[in-house]
Amino acid sequence: MLSCAVLIGFIILSDIVLLFLRKLESKEFLLLLCLSVLGFFSLFVIAPEGVVIKRQGYGGDEYEKEIYLEDGEYLDKGSVRVDPLTYTEEELKTMSEEAFEGLSEVFLGNNEDETHIREDLNLVSSIDGYPFEVYWSSSDSEIISSAGVVSNDELKGFINCVVTASLDFGDFSFSRRYPLTVLPKTYSEMDEKKRQALMEIEKDLKKAPREETIALPKMVGEFKVYEEPASYQRALILPGIAILFLLYKRFHEKEEMIKKEKMRRSLLEEAYPDFVSQLLLYMSSGVTVRMAFDALKGYYQSRENESSALLGMELSLTVNEMKGGISEQQAYNNFGKRCGGNRYRKLMALLNQSITVGSKGILLRLDELLSEAFESRKEYAKKRGEEASTKLLIPMILMLATVMALLMVPGFMGMGI
């Protein structure tokens, strides 16, 4: 503290010297002087004159607290050991009596009382609301272990045993003895039969202590002996796998059919504008619809692209239906249903109308359908382009990230980051 006071005094003196040398304005001098004086007085006002140490709660841990020692010239650091809060012996004795009462209610577990011990004990290691650690011991560990396990399987009559509970807290310890009477374990009729069967098997094993492998009897009393019971779950694994495979195959085939049908419709939609254009061309030259279908069948079958070949197959099927005796109207309706889509159905309805009420105005209507078809083709091409650009978005982002990494990593490595 003294050294700090000397330093602040030196700062104040420097301010005064600078003022005389005209290197500080009056306002700047007053500001520095006020701050220096406040810093000097803060050493006595803010600095604590004592140390407040807080202990940990009951049952807590001791810890080392660092403090500073100063005599005006000498300043050094030291440490002191701080113990946690603790109870008086009388307080602990009173709490131990209450804790023992609580133990008496829980340590018996499912047993009736101290004189009828047949099941394992509930030897807890702590008691809620009390700071004690609980330790247990037994006068006969072969009958009752320190963990509370009761070994009375082979017991013929009753036996007395004492368990002792010790409540420990720091340097204090309180204990209480609990006299118990252990009775033979009771078995149901089935459990007794099973126990007798296992005893018979153990006897057979003891008869041949030097044999490496021993074949057990297939029947012991009323029980069949298995190393592992028949697993019905295992028997169901293969049929289950087969069922799952068939379901997957059925679902996959259905998905493939839907995918193929969707692709087929897409190809036919792609061929629609050219089909209307060719149909309009033939009908403008005076050819009937039936003759136009027959001519277009060969035209599309001779082309190599997939959409034209598919449309040629449908036209061929329609021509064969008409040759087989089906009416033109029915054949055109079937063609529209097979091709699918509203546009093919609309076109076939127009052709059937020309057969029923005459072909007046059909060329104009076909020309309108052709204009609509080319507009739809433009929209379809635009949609396909957007889908393609969307699919390329993720690869483009990955490429951008790769390029950024190639540029940035060497820079960071060069800076030592």
Secondary structure by P-SEA (a helix, b strand, c coil): caaaaaaaaaaaaaaaaaaaaccccaaaaaaaaaaaaaaaaaaaaccccbbbbbbbcccbbbbbbbbccccccccccbbbbbbcccccaaaaaaaaaaaaaaaaacccccccccccccbbbbcccccccccbbbbbbbccccccccccccccccccbbbbbbbbbbbbccccccbbbbbbbbccccccaaaaaaaaaaaaaaaaaaacccccccccccccccbbbbcccccccccaaaaaaaaaaaaaaaaaaaaaaaaaaaaaaaaaaaaaaaaaaaaaaaaaacccaaaaaaaaaaaaaacccaaaaaaaaaaaaaaaaaaacccaaaaaaaaaaaaccaaaaaaaaaaaaaaaccccaaaaaaaaaaaaaaaaaaaaaaaaaaaaaaaaaaaaaaaaaaaaaaacaaaaaaacc
